[in-house]
């Protein structure tokens, strides 16, 4: 009995992975097949970009301030305060900035995508699109995936700068350290492996969040309870895969740059 249950769960898992793969491929390949719904793409970019900007700025500012405050306090004991900018810069640009932005993005934009698409599925609006000869993958999935892959890196860059400014405020204004030393230590620390990691991750995270959110939205069933479950599932799965893919990308980047880790 248990073996049969485990076998069914494994089969269901593989079926879900296959369905997710097909949805993602159809959403991405829509870029190469007309018609392309640029108006929907712009609308999604506005929703997931400008709509998420304030939350990302707020979170990034206080992350930068808190990180700088903690590091300054610890380095003061060791007499290493002049290295605060170096550690803050590396941490934010290669790790904390991309991950924090992605988590905020998943909570705000990803959950919104899953909820919106789930509502359309339950209301049979997607079936209506098919009746009128409109491919729902081109109309609904492509703009959300592409918009996320474009906007999350932009949001991450803004978040990184905001966090560094927050660190500057704590380091130079509150703790009265040299602002020149702070910015110079960040500049010197910005080696290619840190910039590469911080640049690649937002694109990976954007695709993961948008494709997973679209998939959970498209597979919604069971009325209001099903919609609630899909929205929650979108955020939970996105969070888990963000953390896992963060480790994987970091490992690959360090390997490519010759670090034996």
C-alpha positions in Angstrom: 0.0 0.0 0.0 2.8 2.4 1.0 4.9 1.5 -2.0 1.9 2.2 -4.3 1.4 5.6 -2.7 5.0 6.5 -3.0 5.0 5.4 -6.6 2.0 7.6 -7.4 3.6 10.6 -5.7 6.8 10.1 -7.7 4.8 9.8 -10.9 2.8 13.0 -10.0 6.0 14.8 -9.3 7.5 13.9 -12.7 4.2 14.8 -14.4 4.3 18.2 -12.7 7.9 18.8 -13.7 7.0 17.9 -17.3 4.0 20.2 -17.3 6.2 23.0 -15.9 8.8 22.4 -18.5 6.4 22.6 -21.3 4.7 25.8 -20.0 8.1 27.4 -19.6 9.3 26.4 -23.1 6.0 27.7 -24.7 6.3 31.0 -22.8 9.9 31.6 -23.9 9.6 30.4 -27.5 6.7 32.8 -28.0 9.3 35.5 -28.5 10.3 33.9 -31.8 6.8 33.3 -33.2 4.3 36.1 -34.0 2.1 37.6 -32.9 4.0 39.2 -30.0 1.9 41.1 -27.5 4.1 44.1 -26.8 1.4 46.0 -25.1 0.9 43.2 -22.5 4.6 43.0 -22.1 4.9 46.8 -21.2 1.9 46.5 -18.9 3.6 43.6 -17.0 6.9 45.4 -16.8 5.1 48.4 -15.3 3.2 46.2 -12.8 6.1 44.0 -11.7 8.8 46.8 -12.0 7.4 50.1 -10.7 4.9 48.3 -8.5 7.7 46.5 -6.7 10.2 49.3 -6.7 9.3 51.0 -3.4 9.3 47.8 -1.4 12.7 46.8 -2.9 14.1 50.2 -2.0 12.8 50.1 1.5 14.1 46.6 2.2 17.5 47.3 0.5 18.1 50.4 2.5 17.6 48.8 5.8 19.5 45.7 4.9 22.5 47.9 3.9 22.3 49.9 7.1 21.9 46.8 9.3 24.7 44.9 7.6 27.1 47.9 7.9 26.1 48.5 11.5 26.8 44.8 12.5 30.1 44.6 10.5 31.3 47.9 11.9 30.6 46.8 15.4 32.5 43.5 14.9 35.4 45.0 13.0 35.8 47.7 15.7 36.8 45.0 18.2 39.5 43.7 15.8 40.6 47.2 14.7 39.5 46.5 11.1 36.8 49.1 10.5 38.5 50.3 7.4 37.5 47.0 5.7 33.8 47.6 6.4 33.1 48.9 2.9 34.9 45.9 1.3 32.8 43.3 3.1 29.6 45.3 2.7 30.2 45.7 -1.0 31.0 42.1 -1.7 28.1 40.8 0.4 25.5 43.1 -1.1 26.5 42.9 -4.8 27.2 39.1 -5.0 24.7 37.7 -2.5 22.4 39.8 -0.4 21.2 42.2 -3.1 20.1 39.7 -5.7 18.6 37.3 -3.1 16.7 40.0 -1.1 15.4 41.6 -4.3 14.3 38.2 -5.6 12.4 37.3 -2.4 10.6 40.6 -2.4 9.8 40.2 -6.1 8.5 36.7 -5.4 6.3 37.9 -2.6 4.8 40.8 -4.5 5.0 40.2 -8.2 5.1 36.4 -8.2 2.2 35.9 -5.9 0.3 38.5 -7.9 0.9 36.6 -11.2 -0.2 33.3 -9.6 -3.4 34.9 -8.2 -4.3 36.7 -11.4 -3.8 33.7 -13.7 -5.5 31.4 -11.2 -8.6 33.7 -11.2 -8.6 33.7 -15.0 -8.5 29.9 -15.0 -11.3 29.6 -12.5 -13.3 32.2 -14.4 -12.8 30.3 -17.7 -11.2 33.4 -19.2 -8.3 31.4 -20.6 -10.8 29.1 -22.3 -12.4 32.1 -23.8 -9.0 33.2 -25.3 -8.7 29.8 -26.9 -12.2 30.0 -28.4 -11.2 33.3 -30.1 -8.0 31.7 -31.5 -5.6 33.5 -29.1 -2.7 31.4 -27.7 -2.8 31.9 -23.9 0.9 31.1 -23.7 1.8 34.0 -25.9 -0.8 36.3 -24.5 -0.4 35.6 -20.8 2.8 33.6 -20.1 5.3 35.3 -22.4 4.8 38.9 -21.1 5.1 37.8 -17.5 8.3 35.7 -18.0 10.0 38.2 -20.3 8.9 41.2 -18.1 10.4 39.5 -15.0 13.7 38.6 -16.7 14.0 42.3 -17.7 12.8 44.0 -14.6 14.3 42.0 -11.8 17.9 42.7 -12.9 17.0 46.4 -13.1 15.5 46.3 -9.6 18.5 44.4 -8.3 20.9 47.1 -9.5 18.8 49.8 -7.8 18.6 47.7 -4.7 22.4 47.2 -4.6 23.0 51.0 -4.9 20.4 51.7 -2.2 22.0 49.1 0.1 25.5 50.6 -0.5 24.1 54.1 0.3 22.6 52.7 3.5 26.0 51.2 4.4 27.6 54.6 3.6 25.2 56.4 5.9 26.1 54.1 8.9 29.8 53.9 8.1 30.6 57.5 7.3 27.9 59.6 8.8 27.0 57.7 12.0 30.4 56.1 12.7 32.4 59.1 11.4 34.6 57.0 9.1 36.2 58.4 5.9 33.7 58.2 3.0 36.7 58.0 0.6 38.0 54.9 2.3 34.5 53.3 2.2 33.9 53.8 -1.5 37.5 53.0 -2.4 37.4 49.7 -0.5 34.2 48.8 -2.4 35.7 49.7 -5.7 38.8 47.7 -5.0 36.8 44.7 -3.8 34.7 44.6 -6.9 36.5 41.8 -8.7 35.1 40.0 -11.7 33.7 36.9 -9.9 31.6 39.0 -7.6 30.2 41.2 -10.4 29.5 38.1 -12.5 27.6 36.3 -9.7 25.6 39.4 -8.9 24.8 40.0 -12.6 23.7 36.4 -13.5 21.6 35.7 -10.5 18.8 38.2 -11.1 18.1 36.8 -14.6 18.0 33.2 -13.2 15.8 34.3 -10.3 13.5 36.3 -12.6 12.9 33.3 -14.8 12.3 30.9 -11.9 9.9 33.2 -10.1 7.8 34.1 -13.2 7.7 30.6 -14.7 6.8 29.0 -11.4 4.1 31.6 -10.6 2.6 31.2 -14.0 2.6 27.4 -13.7 0.9 27.4 -10.3 -1.6 29.9 -11.6 -2.4 27.9 -14.7 -2.9 24.7 -12.6 -5.3 26.3 -10.2 -8.4 24.3 -9.4 -10.9 24.0 -6.5 -12.3 27.5 -6.2 -11.2 30.0 -3.6 -9.4 27.4 -1.6 -7.5 26.3 -4.6 -6.6 29.9 -5.5 -5.2 30.4 -2.0 -3.2 27.2 -2.2 -1.8 28.2 -5.6 -0.7 31.7 -4.5 1.0 30.3 -1.4 2.6 27.5 -3.4 4.0 30.0 -5.9 5.8 31.9 -3.2 7.0 28.9 -1.2 8.4 27.1 -4.3 10.0 30.3 -5.6 11.7 30.9 -2.2 13.1 27.4 -2.1 14.4 27.5 -5.6 15.9 31.0 -5.2 18.0 29.7 -2.3 19.0 26.6 -4.1 19.8 28.3 -7.4 21.8 31.0 -5.5 24.1 28.3 -4.2 24.4 26.6 -7.6 25.2 29.9 -9.5 27.7 30.9 -6.8 29.4 27.5 -7.0 29.5 27.6 -10.9 30.8 31.2 -11.0 33.6 30.5 -8.5 34.5 27.3 -10.4 34.7 29.2 -13.7 36.9 31.8 -12.1 39.3 29.2 -10.9 38.3 28.9 -7.2 38.6 25.3 -6.0 35.7 25.3 -3.6 
